[in-house]
């Protein structure tokens, strides 16, 4: 990845991760997490976050042998668990603040 570059086009991302551009377009339809921005000419513009999601999808499929459905479910569960951890950390902070106030 180029230093200082914010957006990458479909062909650049495909070359970076070693897949076909058509696979990126297909995964965009199947994974709600993958949602590249569009420019004024309606071309997809991928961010570092989008590229990381593509790599996670590829890892799930190639190294863990998951189907598209299985990879999507695994990513959804991971997001839910991360949200739960964030909520628990907020609750813990709230309780610590209450304890200190007493």
Backbone bond lengths (Angstrom), bond angles and torsions (degrees), N, CA, C in turn:
res aa  C-N    CA-C-N  psi(-1)  N-CA   C-N-CA  omega(-1)  CA-C   N-CA-C  phi
1 X - - - 1.448 - - 1.527 108.81 -
2 X 1.281 115.13 140.75 1.450 120.09 -177.13 1.518 110.51 -79.80
3 X 1.325 115.58 137.95 1.462 120.52 179.07 1.527 109.23 -66.80
4 X 1.305 116.34 132.87 1.455 121.62 176.69 1.516 114.88 83.19
5 X 1.298 117.97 -5.62 1.461 120.31 179.92 1.527 108.86 -85.38
6 X 1.326 116.41 132.52 1.464 121.09 -175.97 1.520 111.61 -97.19
7 X 1.334 117.38 -41.71 1.456 121.61 -175.45 1.524 111.29 -121.08
8 X 1.326 115.00 145.57 1.459 122.43 178.36 1.515 108.17 -126.78
9 X 1.339 116.79 145.28 1.468 118.11 178.07 1.527 109.96 -86.81
10 X 1.311 115.65 173.25 1.464 122.14 -174.14 1.525 112.16 -57.83
11 X 1.324 117.44 -45.14 1.466 120.23 -178.49 1.522 112.02 -65.51
12 X 1.332 117.24 -38.23 1.468 120.21 177.70 1.524 110.75 -63.31
13 X 1.320 116.82 -44.81 1.466 120.87 -179.07 1.526 109.81 -65.27
14 X 1.316 117.05 -43.88 1.465 120.87 179.44 1.530 110.27 -58.56
15 X 1.328 117.24 -42.58 1.464 120.75 178.73 1.532 110.99 -66.94
16 X 1.332 117.02 -38.95 1.472 121.15 -179.49 1.521 112.35 -62.27
17 X 1.330 115.53 -44.06 1.468 119.53 -173.05 1.527 112.89 -97.51
18 X 1.310 118.16 -9.85 1.458 121.32 176.68 1.513 114.79 79.41
19 X 1.316 115.86 44.93 1.465 119.86 175.88 1.528 108.62 -136.61
20 X 1.296 115.47 176.21 1.466 121.08 178.25 1.530 109.94 -85.30
21 X 1.333 117.65 146.34 1.470 119.85 175.83 1.529 112.74 -56.26
22 X 1.335 117.06 -33.71 1.469 119.87 179.62 1.528 111.01 -64.74
23 X 1.341 117.35 -31.01 1.464 120.19 177.28 1.528 110.18 -66.13
24 X 1.317 116.89 -39.42 1.470 120.13 178.01 1.526 110.63 -61.90
25 X 1.315 116.06 -43.93 1.468 119.54 179.81 1.535 110.53 -65.00
26 X 1.323 116.75 -39.04 1.459 121.17 178.65 1.526 110.48 -64.65
27 X 1.344 117.22 -47.66 1.464 121.00 -178.73 1.522 111.80 -63.38
28 X 1.316 116.35 -30.85 1.466 120.22 178.01 1.537 110.21 -60.28
29 X 1.329 116.33 -34.59 1.470 120.55 179.06 1.523 111.48 -76.31
30 X 1.327 117.68 -30.36 1.466 122.00 -173.56 1.526 114.22 -92.68
31 X 1.325 117.89 -22.40 1.466 121.91 -176.97 1.528 110.02 -119.58
32 X 1.329 117.21 109.82 1.466 119.08 -179.41 1.533 112.66 -63.04
33 X 1.332 117.57 -22.45 1.459 121.34 179.39 1.531 111.43 -67.50
34 X 1.311 116.41 -28.10 1.463 121.79 -178.18 1.524 108.46 -92.77
35 X 1.311 114.96 104.29 1.453 120.07 -175.04 1.533 109.49 -142.76
36 X 1.346 117.42 74.83 1.463 118.62 -178.59 1.526 111.34 -64.74
37 X 1.308 114.32 149.30 1.470 119.77 177.47 1.522 108.82 -70.96
38 X 1.311 115.17 163.32 1.464 121.10 176.86 1.525 108.15 -118.00
39 X 1.331 116.33 142.85 1.462 119.22 176.67 1.529 109.80 -89.94
40 X 1.308 116.43 -174.68 1.474 120.85 -175.98 1.528 112.01 -63.71
41 X 1.328 116.86 -21.27 1.471 120.41 178.03 1.527 111.32 -98.56
42 X 1.321 116.35 14.56 1.464 124.98 176.93 1.536 113.44 65.47
43 X 1.330 116.53 24.05 1.461 120.40 175.71 1.529 108.75 -87.46
44 X 1.323 115.66 143.98 1.458 120.70 179.34 1.522 109.83 -70.51
45 X 1.333 115.74 138.40 1.459 122.69 177.25 1.521 107.85 -127.60
46 X 1.323 116.08 110.07 1.454 122.17 -176.44 1.526 110.77 -90.69
47 X 1.327 115.90 138.84 1.461 121.81 174.80 1.529 108.54 -97.94
48 X 1.328 116.04 174.56 1.466 121.01 176.46 1.533 109.65 -57.45
49 X 1.336 116.81 -39.72 1.470 121.26 179.23 1.529 110.85 -61.93
50 X 1.335 116.61 -43.93 1.469 120.61 178.03 1.533 110.79 -60.91
51 X 1.316 116.03 -42.02 1.465 120.37 -179.32 1.525 109.96 -64.77
52 X 1.319 117.03 -39.07 1.465 120.59 177.64 1.535 110.54 -62.84
53 X 1.325 117.31 -39.40 1.461 121.44 177.45 1.531 110.09 -63.85
54 X 1.326 116.99 -42.54 1.467 120.97 178.00 1.525 109.81 -59.87
55 X 1.323 116.31 -42.91 1.478 119.84 179.35 1.523 111.34 -64.00
56 X 1.326 116.67 -38.04 1.471 120.10 177.74 1.531 110.21 -64.57
57 X 1.322 116.23 -42.24 1.470 120.43 178.63 1.525 109.49 -60.75
58 X 1.319 116.41 -47.28 1.463 120.27 -178.96 1.527 111.25 -62.89
59 X 1.321 116.61 -40.37 1.465 120.65 178.78 1.527 110.34 -62.08
60 X 1.324 115.89 -45.18 1.463 120.74 179.65 1.526 110.51 -59.41
61 X 1.329 116.64 -43.50 1.463 120.66 -176.46 1.525 111.82 -75.32
62 X 1.320 117.15 -49.07 1.464 120.22 -171.20 1.523 113.60 -82.35
63 X 1.330 117.36 -42.96 1.458 119.98 -173.10 1.527 113.01 -95.22
64 X 1.324 116.51 -25.78 1.455 118.90 -179.53 1.524 111.95 -107.93
65 X 1.322 117.25 -3.39 1.455 121.99 174.24 1.523 114.72 67.85
66 X 1.309 117.52 26.15 1.468 120.09 -179.38 1.520 111.03 -84.51
67 X 1.315 114.62 151.87 1.464 121.02 172.06 1.520 108.01 -78.71
68 X 1.317 116.52 173.54 1.470 120.62 176.27 1.533 108.97 -57.58
69 X 1.326 115.90 -47.32 1.462 120.24 -179.43 1.533 110.92 -60.72
70 X 1.323 117.16 -44.18 1.457 121.13 179.74 1.517 112.30 -64.85
71 X 1.326 116.47 -41.41 1.471 120.37 178.68 1.527 110.51 -65.45
72 X 1.331 116.44 -41.03 1.467 120.19 179.33 1.525 110.44 -63.10
73 X 1.327 116.63 -43.43 1.470 121.61 179.29 1.524 110.83 -63.96
74 X 1.324 117.31 -43.27 1.465 121.23 179.52 1.527 110.82 -62.10
75 X 1.316 116.95 -43.01 1.467 120.40 179.59 1.530 110.53 -66.67
76 X 1.323 116.87 -37.95 1.467 120.16 178.23 1.524 110.47 -63.67
77 X 1.332 116.62 -44.76 1.469 120.27 179.38 1.525 111.55 -62.83
78 X 1.323 116.03 -39.22 1.470 119.68 179.36 1.521 110.56 -64.32
79 X 1.326 117.47 -42.29 1.467 120.80 177.37 1.529 110.78 -61.32
80 X 1.338 116.22 -44.05 1.461 120.26 179.77 1.520 110.91 -62.12
81 X 1.325 117.20 -40.74 1.469 119.61 -179.37 1.522 110.47 -68.46
82 X 1.328 118.12 -35.91 1.461 120.60 176.97 1.525 110.98 -65.22
83 X 1.328 117.26 -40.07 1.462 121.05 176.95 1.530 110.78 -64.04
84 X 1.323 116.74 -40.44 1.452 120.93 178.64 1.527 110.90 -63.15
85 X 1.308 117.41 -43.07 1.470 121.00 177.75 1.529 109.90 -60.94
86 X 1.319 117.86 -43.15 1.467 120.89 178.77 1.525 110.84 -61.46
87 X 1.323 116.97 -43.11 1.471 120.20 178.44 1.518 110.91 -62.56
88 X 1.325 116.75 -44.06 1.464 120.42 -179.99 1.524 111.50 -63.77
89 X 1.318 117.48 -36.72 1.461 120.10 177.15 1.528 111.22 -65.65
90 X 1.338 116.98 -38.10 1.469 120.13 176.96 1.526 110.99 -65.90
91 X 1.337 116.48 -41.19 1.464 120.62 178.13 1.522 109.83 -63.25
92 X 1.323 116.48 -43.55 1.468 120.51 179.47 1.523 110.50 -60.65
93 X 1.323 116.92 -45.04 1.466 120.53 178.90 1.520 110.23 -61.26
94 X 1.320 117.02 -42.83 1.461 121.36 178.31 1.527 110.75 -58.99
95 X 1.326 116.81 -45.93 1.461 120.82 -179.51 1.533 111.76 -66.34
96 X 1.324 116.59 -38.73 1.468 119.93 176.77 1.516 110.01 -63.58
97 X 1.332 117.33 -41.92 1.469 121.25 178.48 1.533 111.01 -62.02
98 X 1.328 116.24 -41.68 1.476 120.35 177.96 1.521 110.04 -62.90
99 X 1.336 116.70 -45.71 1.451 121.39 -179.63 1.518 111.03 -58.82
100 X 1.330 116.77 -43.88 1.470 121.47 -179.95 1.528 111.14 -67.11
101 X 1.309 116.38 -31.54 1.476 119.87 -179.59 1.525 111.71 -73.75
102 X 1.339 117.58 -22.63 1.461 121.14 -178.88 1.478 111.27 -82.77
